[in-house]
Amino acid sequence: MRSTSDHSRRDVIKRAAALGLVAVPAMSTLAACASSATGGDKVEKGEKSAANPLGVNGSAPLDVVIFDGGFGDQYAKDAQAVYRKKFPGAEVQHAATQKIQSVLQPRFNGGTPPDLIDNSGAEQMDLGVLVGKDQLTDLTPLLDAPSYDDPDKKVRDTLRPGVAEMGQFDGDPVHVLYYAYNVHGVWYSKTALDRLDAEYPQTWDDMLALCAKAKKKGIAGWTYAGKNPYYLSFSLFPFMAKIGGRQVLDAIDNLEPDAWRDPAVRSALEAYYELQRKGYVLNGTPGLSHIESQTAWTEGKALFIPNGSWVENESKATTPDDFELRVAAPSGLDGSDTMPAGTIWAAGGEPFIVPAKAKNPDGGMELLRTMLGEQSSKNFTRQVSSLTSYDGGTEGLSLPPGLTSAVDALDKAGDNIVNPRIKDWYVALWKEKVGGGLGEMMAGRITPAEAVKKIQIYTNEAANDDSVKHYQHQ
């Protein structure tokens, strides 16, 4: 999954304009990435040792900003407590916010970013831009450092397959460490299906038949985050791959000129559009936030919702005790599908970054090393019902229903796991343009053919603009 670029690093504001990022916060953040402001000097390095392989200055302050979303921030606070125990002279400043972009743009502008950032959520900063403008620290020293629990293993050797490679945007350097490991797919309540005397649909005809049955009982088949319609891709993208193969998603990632005109893409969109056309989508869904759609789903107003592993923790306040949360790979289209049943999207999530102008980058990396230890990994899983990128960390834990189902889904998928990179390489394109087109289609405002045309135009604009930092599957 390594990527290369044939394009020079040019004015990032031109890229923002090309992608339609005209809102003030987005433009300001992108401009901040290009800022030439210089921050204060970096802290002096500490002495490297077996106990301190990254040479952390134990008396230097550490500044951390965590996205306060579906996973909350307690797991980070707990890891920081371990860090402070190891470096009692270090003052750790912790901030949690859902407004990553708004909160951090003045700091990037001023050249004084935090030492470690969980760059996630609706206001996620564009990782492709950050990498392209040399704003991120290469995390290779962290990956090559001894792991927190076993000095004979490097950190990289303790990660789930593909996680380190996901952080490679432009050649060998690793600029992003994805801490969570998310399973994306179609989430549902086994209890709700049992009440309809139904199993999870294996084909699209079965899906439509079940939705029709549910409609007669006053239950919608589907809902989704209408205000954040890129959530639809969590089940749509693996559906496309299942129909046409991995190369369908690779072409989308590579911004190819006919990527969205692929027959598999068209078939997937037409299938989802049929849900809308037949009235199987919960009324009012296009106006729902991700929380509102999840609440409607846990209240039994809809059977299915496209989402990721974080949904179990994020919706726990409204989830009935007997809900029996499950996740499944997309139903097959028909017998001509290219990839087998169980094909699912699973990949690293919660992208952690260490800014290039951080004052204490070694401390930021050391905190990540701590978080990737078995103790912190298990603590995360125990608290938020999700896996980490640490390959293990579930031994001895009693897993909740959704996470148990996610682990089972990974086992069923085997090697048939897909990982679309558009969400990392071109965040704004994915969330605003692709998501917007899918949202318009599912709201009934445009047809699948019109959605294909519109999204392909957006893709071509990005591909043909030489101010855009481009990435390619190899």
URZIZI-V294653 format. One record per run of one state. SS is the DSSP state (H for helix, E for strand, - for the rest). FROM is the first residue (numbers start at 1). TO is the last residue. Records with the same first field share a line. If there is no record, write none. Layout:
SS = FROM-TO  FROM-TO
This chain:
- = 1-11  19-23  34-61  68-73  87-91  98-99  110-115  119-126  133-135  137-139  145-145  147-153  160-162  167-176  196-202  217-219  224-225  245-245  254-258  262-262  278-280  282-284  288-289  299-301  308-310  315-315  319-324  329-331  333-343  354-354  356-360  372-373  385-386  389-389  391-400  414-416  419-421  426-426  443-447  465-474
H = 12-18  24-33  74-86  100-109  127-132  140-144  155-158  163-166  190-195  204-216  226-244  246-253  259-261  263-277  285-287  290-298  311-314  316-318  361-371  374-384  401-413  422-425  427-442  448-464
E = 62-67  92-97  116-118  136-136  146-146  154-154  159-159  177-189  203-203  220-223  281-281  302-307  325-328  332-332  344-353  355-355  387-388  390-390  417-418
